[in-house]
Amino acid sequence: MSGPEEQVFHFGQWKTKDWADQLDWAQEATHYRHRRRKVARIPYGQETFREPVEASRGPCRHCGTIAGKLHDPGCDYEECPVCRGQVMSCDCDPGIVAPRPEPG
């Protein structure tokens, strides 16, 4: 059993296993729901409100994701796919479409 402070190498960097698991879950949560429709989340490096070259320089400074991967929901660098502003401060209030838990 792993403890919350166990370090793992994930996306090319050391982080706690809990945070690595959270980022893995974020890769499965590929859409937001906005006004009854699903909208695809925007991967790191494809944002329009940030410099795209930033992703080529290294992982996201806030959540630790890497280019081409999805941010942790709520990361202050994640772009809203509806208004193109920051998800954490926009008025769109998109809800994450989370993957279904495995039965069992």
C-alpha positions in Angstrom: 0.0 0.0 0.0 1.3 3.4 -0.9 1.4 6.3 1.5 0.3 9.9 0.6 3.9 11.1 0.6 5.3 8.3 -1.6 7.2 9.8 -4.6 6.8 8.4 -8.1 8.4 9.4 -11.4 5.5 10.7 -13.5 5.4 12.8 -16.7 9.2 13.1 -16.4 9.2 14.5 -12.9 9.0 13.4 -9.3 5.7 14.0 -7.5 3.6 12.3 -4.8 1.8 9.2 -5.9 -1.5 10.9 -4.9 -0.9 13.8 -7.3 0.3 11.4 -10.1 -3.0 9.5 -9.7 -4.9 12.7 -9.8 -3.3 13.7 -13.1 -3.9 10.3 -14.5 -7.6 10.7 -13.6 -7.6 14.1 -15.3 -6.5 12.4 -18.6 -9.7 10.4 -18.5 -11.9 13.4 -17.8 -11.7 14.6 -21.4 -14.8 16.9 -21.5 -16.6 19.6 -19.6 -20.4 19.9 -19.6 -21.8 23.3 -20.5 -25.5 24.0 -21.1 -26.3 20.3 -21.7 -23.5 19.7 -24.2 -20.1 18.2 -23.9 -17.1 20.3 -24.8 -13.6 18.9 -25.2 -11.0 20.1 -22.7 -7.9 21.9 -24.1 -4.6 20.1 -23.6 -1.6 22.0 -22.2 0.2 23.8 -25.0 -2.9 24.3 -27.1 -4.3 27.2 -25.1 -4.9 30.5 -26.9 -4.6 32.8 -23.8 -1.1 31.6 -23.0 2.1 31.3 -24.9 2.2 27.9 -26.7 6.0 27.8 -26.5 5.7 27.7 -22.7 4.6 24.0 -22.9 7.7 23.1 -24.9 9.9 24.5 -22.1 8.6 22.2 -19.4 5.6 21.0 -17.4 2.8 23.3 -16.3 4.0 25.4 -13.4 0.7 24.9 -11.5 -0.4 21.3 -11.9 2.6 19.6 -13.4 1.0 18.2 -16.5 3.1 18.1 -19.7 2.5 19.3 -23.3 -0.4 17.5 -25.0 -1.9 16.2 -21.7 -4.8 17.7 -19.8 -4.4 19.9 -16.8 -5.8 19.0 -13.5 -9.4 20.4 -13.4 -9.2 23.7 -11.7 -5.6 24.4 -12.6 -5.2 28.1 -13.0 -3.5 27.6 -16.4 -6.4 25.6 -17.9 -8.3 27.3 -20.7 -12.1 27.2 -20.8 -13.1 25.6 -24.1 -16.3 27.8 -24.1 -15.0 31.4 -23.6 -11.3 30.8 -24.0 -10.5 32.4 -20.6 -9.2 30.7 -17.5 -11.5 27.9 -16.3 -11.0 28.9 -12.7 -12.2 32.5 -13.2 -14.6 32.4 -16.1 -18.4 32.7 -15.8 -19.1 29.6 -17.9 -19.0 27.4 -14.8 -18.3 24.2 -16.9 -18.8 20.9 -15.0 -16.3 18.2 -15.4 -17.6 15.1 -17.2 -15.9 12.4 -15.0 -15.3 8.9 -16.2 -17.6 6.3 -14.7 -16.2 4.3 -11.8 -15.5 0.7 -12.4 -18.3 -1.6 -11.1 -17.4 -3.6 -8.2 
